[in-house]
Amino acid sequence: MTSMTTKIGLILIILLSLVAVFAPWIAPYDPAAFDLPNAFAGPSVLHWLGQDADGRDILSRIIFGTRTSLGIGVVVTAISLIVGSGLGLFVAMQGKWWDRIFLFVSDVFMAFPSFLFAIAIAAFLSPSVANVILILALKGWVSYARLIRGQALSLREREFVAAAKSIGASDTRIGLKYLFPNMLGTIAVNTSFGMAGVIIIESSLSFLGLGVPPGTPSWGGMLDEGVQYLLVTPTLSIFPGIFLMHMVLAFNFVGDGLRDRWAPRGR
């Protein structure tokens, strides 16, 4: 991981993560504070990125939106990775009809594009952060499970697995101690790309009014609010769009760098 773009991506992720963690102390104003007399005010000394249709400080809402988008991304990715890793290792070690059931179920999930799947489920649920996490994790585990299963099926034929079996190691011990550590490179690559995908879908759902509740600081929600005033004050959509673009690019840059590092090893 030595390329310049990878380093830039890593720096952006660290900076945006710090912004998300320390949002209450960094934001200059309450993101929900209305100031109607100054609605649509442009950038100024007091409000660096201007104010929205309700007079709320755009910079403060973007800062808290970082917490929303990144927080949802981390939670969804963690749930998907834990569930997917567990199922992938289990079916790879057990095989037989467990594997056939898993392939059938995962094929059903994979038949639906992630974004369309999310929209279809979100249409029946009320907008909330918890529901967004549920919707995205409901399909997110599949790609990790199939990845882990494929890697485990390949690795279990190696000599070190046969040696572990010869000394009486259980399937659980083999999976966790011998197989999983050898997949970390591939998992890291897919996790980075997965984070970017989750953030895009979360922002898209919020843009359509199917994500986080209205009024909650969210990049997708801010894009939605700004579209109707695009000809009057384009900065309402431009600024959150810039932050969203940089977040997604950062995770993709890091994912590319990790892939370049581990792909030659064929692991």
C-alpha positions as CSV (number, residue, x, y, z in Angstrom):
1,M,0.0,0.0,0.0
2,T,2.5,2.6,-1.2
3,S,0.7,4.4,-4.0
4,M,-0.1,8.1,-3.6
5,T,-3.8,7.6,-4.2
6,T,-4.0,5.0,-1.4
7,K,-2.2,7.3,1.0
8,I,-4.6,10.1,0.1
9,G,-7.6,7.8,0.6
10,L,-6.3,6.7,4.0
11,I,-5.7,10.3,5.1
12,L,-9.2,11.3,4.0
13,I,-10.8,8.3,5.9
14,I,-8.9,9.3,9.0
15,L,-9.9,12.9,8.7
16,L,-13.5,12.2,8.1
17,S,-13.6,9.6,10.9
18,L,-12.2,12.3,13.3
19,V,-14.9,14.7,12.0
20,A,-17.6,12.1,12.7
21,V,-16.3,11.3,16.2
22,F,-15.8,14.9,17.3
23,A,-18.8,16.4,15.4
24,P,-20.4,18.0,18.5
25,W,-17.2,19.9,19.3
26,I,-16.2,20.7,15.7
27,A,-19.5,22.0,14.3
28,P,-19.8,25.7,14.8
29,Y,-23.6,25.6,15.2
30,D,-26.5,23.4,16.2
31,P,-27.3,21.6,12.9
32,A,-31.1,21.8,13.8
33,A,-31.1,25.5,14.7
34,F,-33.4,27.5,12.5
35,D,-32.6,31.0,11.4
36,L,-35.4,31.8,8.9
37,P,-34.5,35.5,8.4
38,N,-31.2,34.4,6.9
39,A,-32.5,31.5,4.8
40,F,-30.4,30.9,1.6
41,A,-27.6,33.2,2.9
42,G,-24.4,32.5,1.0
43,P,-21.0,31.7,2.5
44,S,-19.8,34.3,5.0
45,V,-17.3,34.7,7.8
46,L,-19.9,33.4,10.3
47,H,-21.3,30.6,8.1
48,W,-18.5,29.4,5.9
49,L,-20.7,27.3,3.6
50,G,-23.8,29.4,3.9
51,Q,-27.3,28.5,5.2
52,D,-30.1,26.4,3.9
53,A,-33.8,27.0,3.2
54,D,-34.5,27.0,7.0
55,G,-31.4,29.1,7.9
56,R,-29.5,26.1,9.3
57,D,-25.8,26.2,9.0
58,I,-24.7,24.0,6.1
59,L,-21.2,23.2,7.4
60,S,-22.6,22.0,10.7
61,R,-25.1,19.8,9.0
62,I,-22.4,18.4,6.7
63,I,-20.3,17.6,9.8
64,F,-23.1,15.8,11.6
65,G,-24.0,14.1,8.3
66,T,-20.5,12.7,8.2
67,R,-21.3,11.0,11.5
68,T,-24.6,9.6,10.1
69,S,-23.2,8.2,6.9
70,L,-20.0,6.9,8.3
71,G,-21.7,5.5,11.4
72,I,-24.3,3.6,9.3
73,G,-21.5,2.4,7.0
74,V,-19.4,1.0,9.9
75,V,-22.3,-0.7,11.6
76,V,-23.7,-2.3,8.4
77,T,-20.3,-3.5,7.3
78,A,-19.5,-4.9,10.7
79,I,-22.8,-6.8,10.9
80,S,-22.5,-8.1,7.3
81,L,-18.9,-9.2,7.9
82,I,-19.6,-11.0,11.2
83,V,-22.7,-12.8,9.9
84,G,-21.2,-13.5,6.5
85,S,-17.9,-14.8,7.9
86,G,-19.6,-17.1,10.3
87,L,-22.0,-18.6,7.7
88,G,-19.2,-18.8,5.0
89,L,-16.9,-20.7,7.3
90,F,-19.7,-22.9,8.6
91,V,-20.9,-24.1,5.1
92,A,-17.4,-24.5,3.8
93,M,-16.5,-26.8,6.7
94,Q,-19.8,-28.7,6.9
95,G,-20.4,-29.0,3.1
96,K,-23.0,-31.4,1.8
97,W,-26.6,-30.2,2.0
98,W,-25.7,-27.2,4.2
99,D,-23.7,-25.9,1.2
100,R,-26.5,-26.5,-1.3
101,I,-29.0,-24.6,0.9
102,F,-26.6,-21.7,1.3
103,L,-26.0,-21.5,-2.4
104,F,-29.7,-21.5,-3.2
105,V,-30.5,-18.8,-0.6
106,S,-27.5,-16.6,-1.6
107,D,-28.4,-17.0,-5.3
108,V,-31.9,-15.7,-4.5
109,F,-30.5,-12.6,-2.7
110,M,-27.8,-12.0,-5.4
111,A,-30.5,-12.1,-8.1
112,F,-31.7,-8.6,-6.9
113,P,-29.5,-5.6,-7.4
114,S,-28.5,-4.1,-4.0
115,F,-30.1,-0.7,-4.6
116,L,-33.4,-2.1,-5.9
117,F,-33.5,-4.5,-3.1
118,A,-33.0,-1.7,-0.6
119,I,-35.7,0.4,-2.2
120,A,-38.2,-2.4,-2.2
121,I,-37.7,-3.2,1.5
122,A,-37.5,0.5,2.5
123,A,-40.9,1.2,0.9
124,F,-42.6,-0.9,3.6
125,L,-40.7,0.6,6.5
126,S,-40.7,4.0,8.1
127,P,-37.6,6.2,7.7
128,S,-35.2,5.6,10.6
129,V,-31.5,4.9,11.1
130,A,-32.2,1.5,12.6
131,N,-34.3,0.5,9.5
132,V,-31.6,1.7,7.1
133,I,-29.1,-0.5,9.0
134,L,-31.5,-3.4,8.9
135,I,-32.2,-3.0,5.2
136,L,-28.5,-2.8,4.1
137,A,-27.3,-5.6,6.4
138,L,-30.1,-7.8,5.2
139,K,-28.4,-8.2,1.9
140,G,-24.8,-7.1,2.8
141,W,-23.9,-10.4,4.4
142,V,-24.4,-12.4,1.2
143,S,-21.3,-11.1,-0.6
144,Y,-19.1,-11.7,2.4
145,A,-20.5,-15.2,3.0
146,R,-19.8,-16.2,-0.6
147,L,-16.3,-14.7,-0.5
148,I,-15.4,-16.5,2.8
149,R,-16.9,-19.8,1.6
150,G,-14.9,-19.7,-1.6
151,Q,-11.7,-18.8,0.2
152,A,-12.3,-21.5,2.8
153,L,-13.0,-24.2,0.2
154,S,-9.7,-23.4,-1.4
155,L,-7.6,-23.2,1.8
156,R,-9.0,-26.3,3.4
157,E,-7.1,-28.4,0.8
158,R,-3.8,-27.0,2.0
159,E,-1.3,-29.1,4.0
160,F,-1.6,-27.1,7.2
161,V,-5.3,-27.9,7.4
162,A,-4.6,-31.6,7.0
163,A,-1.9,-31.3,9.7
164,A,-4.4,-29.6,12.0
165,K,-7.0,-32.4,11.4
166,S,-4.4,-35.0,12.1
167,I,-3.9,-33.7,15.6
168,G,-7.7,-33.7,16.3
169,A,-8.5,-30.0,15.7
170,S,-12.2,-29.3,15.4
171,D,-13.8,-27.7,12.4
172,T,-14.4,-24.5,14.5
173,R,-10.8,-24.3,15.5
174,I,-9.6,-24.9,12.0
175,G,-11.9,-22.3,10.6
176,L,-11.0,-19.6,13.2
177,K,-7.3,-20.3,13.8
178,Y,-6.1,-21.6,10.4
179,L,-8.5,-20.5,7.7
180,F,-9.8,-17.0,8.7
181,P,-6.4,-15.4,9.3
182,N,-5.3,-16.4,5.8
183,M,-8.3,-14.5,4.4
184,L,-7.7,-11.2,6.1
185,G,-6.1,-9.6,3.0
186,T,-9.0,-10.4,0.8
187,I,-11.5,-9.5,3.5
188,A,-9.9,-6.1,4.0
189,V,-10.1,-5.3,0.2
190,N,-13.8,-6.2,0.0
191,T,-14.6,-4.4,3.3
192,S,-13.1,-1.2,1.9
193,F,-15.2,-1.4,-1.3
194,G,-18.2,-2.5,0.7
195,M,-18.0,0.6,2.9
196,A,-18.1,2.8,-0.2
197,G,-21.1,0.8,-1.5
198,V,-23.0,1.1,1.7
199,I,-22.5,4.8,2.0
200,I,-23.7,5.3,-1.6
201,I,-26.9,3.3,-1.0
202,E,-27.6,5.0,2.3
203,S,-27.2,8.4,0.7
204,S,-29.4,7.3,-2.2
205,L,-32.2,6.1,0.1
206,S,-32.0,9.4,2.1
207,F,-32.1,11.3,-1.2
208,L,-35.3,9.5,-2.1
209,G,-36.9,10.0,1.4
210,L,-36.6,6.3,2.3
211,G,-33.5,6.6,4.5
212,V,-32.9,8.5,7.7
213,P,-35.9,10.6,9.1
214,P,-36.4,14.1,7.6
215,G,-34.4,16.7,9.5
216,T,-31.7,14.3,10.5
217,P,-28.3,15.6,9.1
218,S,-27.5,13.3,6.2
219,W,-25.6,13.9,3.0
220,G,-28.3,12.2,0.9
221,G,-31.0,14.2,2.7
222,M,-29.2,17.4,2.1
223,L,-28.9,16.6,-1.6
224,D,-32.6,16.0,-1.7
225,E,-33.4,19.3,0.1
226,G,-31.0,21.2,-2.2
227,V,-32.4,19.8,-5.5
228,Q,-35.6,21.9,-5.3
229,Y,-33.5,25.0,-4.9
230,L,-30.8,24.1,-7.4
231,L,-31.3,27.1,-9.6
232,V,-31.6,29.5,-6.7
233,T,-28.8,28.2,-4.4
234,P,-26.8,25.3,-6.0
235,T,-24.4,25.2,-3.1
236,L,-27.1,23.5,-1.0
237,S,-26.4,20.3,-3.0
238,I,-22.9,21.0,-4.2
239,F,-21.2,21.0,-0.8
240,P,-22.7,17.8,0.7
241,G,-22.1,16.2,-2.7
242,I,-18.4,17.1,-2.6
243,F,-18.1,15.5,0.9
244,L,-20.0,12.3,-0.3
245,M,-17.7,12.1,-3.3
246,H,-14.6,12.3,-1.3
247,M,-15.8,9.7,1.2
248,V,-16.6,7.2,-1.5
249,L,-13.4,7.9,-3.4
250,A,-11.3,7.5,-0.2
251,F,-12.6,4.0,0.5
252,N,-12.2,3.0,-3.2
253,F,-8.6,4.3,-3.2
254,V,-7.8,2.3,-0.1
255,G,-9.5,-0.8,-1.6
256,D,-7.5,-0.5,-4.8
257,G,-4.3,-0.1,-2.8
258,L,-5.0,-3.2,-0.7
259,R,-5.9,-5.2,-3.7
260,D,-2.7,-4.3,-5.5
261,R,-0.8,-5.3,-2.4
262,W,-2.4,-8.7,-1.8
263,A,-3.6,-9.8,-5.2
264,P,-0.2,-10.9,-6.4
265,R,0.0,-13.4,-3.6
266,G,-3.1,-15.1,-4.9
267,R,-4.7,-15.3,-1.5
